[in-house]
Amino acid sequence: MKFVISFLTMLLVVTNSVLLLFQYHVYSSSLEEEEQTFSYEQEIELKFKRDKVIVKQHFLHLPQEKMTIAWPISSVNRSCELGTTSDSCSRLSDDLTSFEEGESTKQSISYEIPLADGLPDGILLSGFLAKIEKGGVSYTTLHVTDEVKRGGMWVSGLPVIGSTSLNLIDYTLFSGAGNMSDLYWQQAVIPVKYKNDYLTVHSNEELTEELRVRLDNLNIPNSAHITLLFTENKNNIKSPRIVFMKSKDIDSIERELIVKTVQYQYGLTDDNSLLSEVVSSFSMDRSIGSEKSVWMYETLKNYFTTNQLSEWKTKLTKNSSLNAEKLDELLSEVIGSNTSFFQLNLQSELDKFPLLFEDSRTVYVNGVQQEELKLLMKDGKILYAAGPLLAELGYTLNDTDKGLYVQNDSRAFRFPIQEPFYVLNEKRYDAMSEPFERIGSEFYIEEAWMIRLFLLDIEKQEDRINITESSTF
């Protein structure tokens, strides 16, 4: 056993040296993220028993400032882990909620995670590790020891340095750049058929030469290591660094690896791949994903000037956490106008919301502030959300198969669908343009038509827009 441990330790030292430059390249950009003010490394020891896993977690290269510890919700028997040094938990607060200010750069804790159902085949353990708030993990070393000797295979998304089965334990060592959030175990062992710096592929069949060449030439910026298993995803496992694929279609594999990398890099979820695919397209400088994702990518690419496109890409690389709100914030900064392009398109899988610019000024109708009244600029037109505006003016709005009906006690409008006229109190009037426009599920009315049809006065100030009725019926 001493020989095996010595051999694995030597492998770890060599691999750490080789991956050091790769580690810095991948994660240096994340240090600029506002929510991550520092980075640290971690070494994790997992000891699996029949009904629980004992965790010893060591945090390395910590800053001297006070830091809050986020314990796993399911963890019990939380305590200090003295380890081999007397100051390994000298900064741990009495209530175990933080590391206090101090000079020791390495601190250790221990806890247990109950396994009520043991370790069923195909299980994904997720959210079972402690974190330090506002800290980003730059490197992880993981030791998995199974005292039950279940056999099978462990997958963490990190590169496997080595594994062995001894008389009393099974042992696997992982080490690589970035954080580890999930650990997967299954009974059936699938052999490794391909490895490079950022990818390990498990397959029961040999890979085609064409697939190997494509994987060799696949260059994904800022990519972290991912593990790909060619097997059915029976338990619907979703993990940022673990990919299950049944098909060996090369284009599908390439797309999945690119999108997974972007999801991990920016903390995007698997629930909706739209954002990941759009960001992936800009990362790879080519359209990736669904029809709507491609449309969103092309819409922005065609709108950007050369300088705006460069600024947009730079802003993406300087953030390690993205969501629809953050993307809209960055996009608004680049184009110089407020927009909810990503948030609107995320609301529906089918509807395509164009690139709309928003007027952030507060709107008042007859002196009453309107919280729901959105004001948009589109194709040189100023559009007001028709529903809340007309409701405040005392009108009802009904969408029928014959067109829009807008009416109050004295005035009744009908606006046919795509017809150059409208009807007011049963009298027809020609219309050179359409007063209303549907965007998503909402109707908007163009400003000039709004003033003319509903007899309104508009006063625009620096921070507000006042709409008042000039006449009543």
Protein Blocks (a to p, Z undefined) as FASTA:
>chain_A
ZZmmmmmmmmmmmmmmmmmmmmmmmmmmmmmpmklmbdcdddddddddfkbccdddddeh
iafbdcdddddfkbghiacdekjafklmmmbcfklpaccddfbfbdcdddddddfklpae
hiacehkaccdehiacfbdcdddddfkongpaddehiacfbdcddfkbccdddddedjdf
bdcddfbdcddfbdcfkbccddfbdcdfklmmmmmmmccehiacddddddddfkopacfk
bccdfbfcfklmmmmmmmmmmmmmnopafkbmklmmmmmmmmnopaedjfklmmmmmmmm
mmpcfklmmmmmmmmmmpcbdcfklmmmmmmmmnopacfklmmmmmpmkbccddddddfb
dcdeehiacfklccddeehiacddfklmmmmnopacdddfkbccdddfkbccdddehiab
ddeehiacddfbdfbdcehjbccddfklmmmmnopaddddfkbccdddfbdZZ
